[in-house]
Structures are given as C-alpha cells and as structure tokens.
Amino acid sequence: VGVDNPSFRATIVINNEIIIGSISIDSGVSHYKSFGLREDDNVLLIYNENRDSLDLGCRIIYTLDESSWDARDFPDCLGTDDPCNPAGIELVTYRFAAMITESVNNSDADGTVEGGLTWLVGSVAYVNALYIRDVTFQLQLVEQNDELIFTDSNPAPDVFNQDCGGPWETLGCELGKVDSVLDARVGPGGWDAVDDLRVWDYGALFDNGYPGGLAYCPGPTSAQVPDMWVFSHEVMHNFGSPHNYSGEGGIRTSIGGTIMAHRLNDTFNMFSTHSTEYALNYQETTGPYGNWWYHNGYSEEITNNTIPDLILPEGGFTIPSETPYVLEGYSSPMYDDYTYNWESNDDADEPYSPDPNSTELPFFLPDQGSLSTPVTPSQNGYRRIFPEMEVLLENEYEKFGIDVYTEVNQIVEKLPFATRGMNMRLVVRTNDPYAGTLNHKNLEFFVDGTAGPFRVISQADSTIWEVSSEQTIVW
C-alpha cells in the first residue's frame, strides 16, 4: 500500500535467489527482477514494460448477447445509483492455471521451471493487488502449475505454434486450444467441467509474437503477450467487462483513463466502476449455459468489512453551459486510508471521439456521453473542479492529454456545451491490501444550453491588488 497515496500498490516475490516485484503509482508502473541475488555479478533490473503500446491491441470474443451494449440505457445492475453487488463483502478466490511458453520463459525469466514459475507468481501478485483493491477478487495458482512452465528441453505443445493466416487469426486459433491443453495437463476446468471435478476456474497462455491479447468476454480463458497491463486487462474481460471507450463497442462510458479504456490524464492502474459492476454482477450469477459455475469462485471468505456510505449534495440542480463547476461529497466514515475520485456515469448509443481532429467519428456528442476521464483516486478526491484549477489559472477551459496508445493529443476534460443531463459518480476505495472495499453513488444534474458561459471580462491579465483596495469586476 502506498505511503503518499493508499491506492498505490507494490508487490514483492522472493524465491531463493530470485526476486520479482512492481510499484504502481500515478506516474506509471515500475517493475524489478533478479534471478541471481547471491551472485557476485548480480544486477537488479528495474524497468518499465518496453513493448510499444502502439503495437499492442485487444480483441474480445463475446459469449453473451451484447445487443444491449449499443443501447442508451444501461444493462441491468449497471450504472445504478448504488451497486447491486458491493465490492468488499467477501473475498472471492479463483483457481488459476497459466501456461508460459519457452519463448516467454527465456525472454522474461531465466529459462528454468523455477524461474518461469516465480515470474508467473510475480505477475499474479501484480494483478491481485489491483483486483483485491477494486473488486475483492484474487487468483490462486493451481498446485500443478509447474507442469505448465515450458522450457527449451520441454517446449510448449505444437498447437501453440500455429500460423492461421495473420497475427489475430493465429491468436484466435491458439486461444481456442488453451482450455483443452489445460484439461489434459492439470485436470478439468473452464467451460464444461463438473464442479466436483473442477481443478481450475480461469486459465491463460502467455507467449511472444502476439499483437496483444484476446479473451472470452465473459469466459474462462485468455491468451496474451507477457505484459502486465495486458494481463490485468484480459482478466477483467474474462470477468465480464467489455471495453468502455467512447470510440469502440461496449457501453461507451469513458473517453479514457482506466485499465479497460486508454491510459491518459495521469491515471494509473484502476478500473472504472462500470467494469467492477460487470465483474461483481457476473460473479453472482448462476450462469446462462447450465453447468457453468467457474465464475462463482472456488472459495468465498466473508470479510466483515465496513462499506462506507457516500453522502452527496441533492441532485436536480442546473448549471450554465461551458462554465467551470465543482462537485463535492464525502463518505461516512472517512478514514485516512480512504481514497476518492469522480467519474462519469453517462453512456452513449453511438461512438464518438475526444480527438478534435477526428474525421471518422463526431467530436463529442451534445446531449450524451462522457466529457471527462477519471483521475487518480486520492484522499481529497471527493472534491473535483472541472476542468482542474491549473487549467483555469491559464485561462483555458479544456484540458488535453496524450493517449499513450494512439499518441493523439485528446480532450480529457471538456465542459458541457449544450442542454443535457449529467450523471456523475463519486467513488470511495478503502484500500485494504487483503480485502478492499469499493462503493459509489450517482449525482444527476442538468445543463442549460441557453445559459452561459460564465466569464470574467474585466481583468484580462494577471494583476496585483493592494489589500483593502476597491476593485470593479465585470462578468
């Protein structure tokens, strides 16, 4: 848990002479590893994941009817004023079986079974730190997972060395084999296993050469490059969350800033509440296809956590268009370890772009969709100024940020510019490293497109005023 910000996360795994870990803060994620701590020439490698974000992508194989994702109204138990299934009541554990090819073992570990398995434990620890905080889920490697660590002398099966006509086609072919290979090597799990015989709930394949990651959404398996950002993203697809970026399919509740959208606006590794709702709702269902119970979890431990209530101002008020505004709420109780942030709860029935130079999609929509990204949760995040004060002090009214995936300098905070309703959410995280709690509450208000913008017009430049002097301000 971070010292300066309790939402920040750090992990460390030590196995004999091997050390692997990560530090996740608002400026990004740093990883470190060494496979020879006691060697005289030991070097502790500190690094950022060096795969070019522009070269990585994600695709989904939908397993449920996604027609409702293109509607203006949210699916059931999504976008509601209070969560249908709050995070933090119970810690849910899933048995996880993961294969790493000899290529990944050589590039990211030390080529041995012990080294590859330790790298995998470190990767799962990194993902668990995020999921325990945001949805109170954790992955637990199966006991036989050492049999899934491949080496040069014991290479991965040939079904993971295919050529199906293109990078994404090959990734799809190999994802389709993950379930059966896991069943053959460690025992039944995944889609069709009977509960009494099941030994794994979720499974994955890590291999180099893929264009990114591919997952069933929802579903038990994924295949991806050995990149922790991609890994944490694909797991949430398995848990049921589609993308929520405004320019894609899915529910279009975000213009970026989360693990399931695009990283920008100084946000770090966090999920929006729409992704957490998908995961928590899916975990509570009995399954639409009969004997399909892997998503309920191997074990559920009651946490006895306190779920803080959120107190917001009375909704229904109206603000003028293109005018800065402030949202503020609080929780009961409020503790030093709690962190807060505001995020949009507005979806859209058509794609749109926050890129002012977009020629393929409309530049925002006047009466629907998100106008801002979330910001990093912090102890004082219960109060947010739109746009942030540093922007206003420069006499600007829109904030821009670089999307690391597209290199587009896009809008990350835009003031409402037409008559519309606004639906915003205050989110609180308790940040317990063993079983976190997340809660949210909605605030709905309106924008009058015929009023505003409010602007001070009498002082165009910075001016120093004497104390007690009288000044005239015109707006």
Secondary structure, 3 states (H helix, E strand, C coil): CCCCCCCCEEEEEEECCEEEEEEEECCEEEEEEECCCCCCCCCCEEECCCCCHHHCEEEEEECCCCHHHHCCCCCCCCCCCCCCCCECCEEEEEEEEEEECHHHHHHHCCCCHHHHHHHHHHHHHHHHHHHHHHCCEEEEECHHHHHHECECCECCCHHHCCCCCCHHHHHHHHHHHHHHHHHHHHCCECCCCCHHHCCECEEEEECCCCCEEEEEECCCEEEECCCHHHHHHHHHHHCCCCCCECCCCCCCCECCCCCCCCCCCCCCCCCCHHHHHHHHHHHHCCCCCCCCCHHHCCEEEECCCCCCEEECCCCCCEEECCCCEEEECEEECCCCCCEEEEEECCCCCCCCECCCCCCCCCECCCCCCCCECCCCCECCCCEEEECCHHHHCCCCCEEEEECCCCCCEEEEEECCCCCEEEEEEEEEECCCCCCCCEEEEEEEEEEECCCCCCCCCCCCCCCCCCCCCCCCCCC
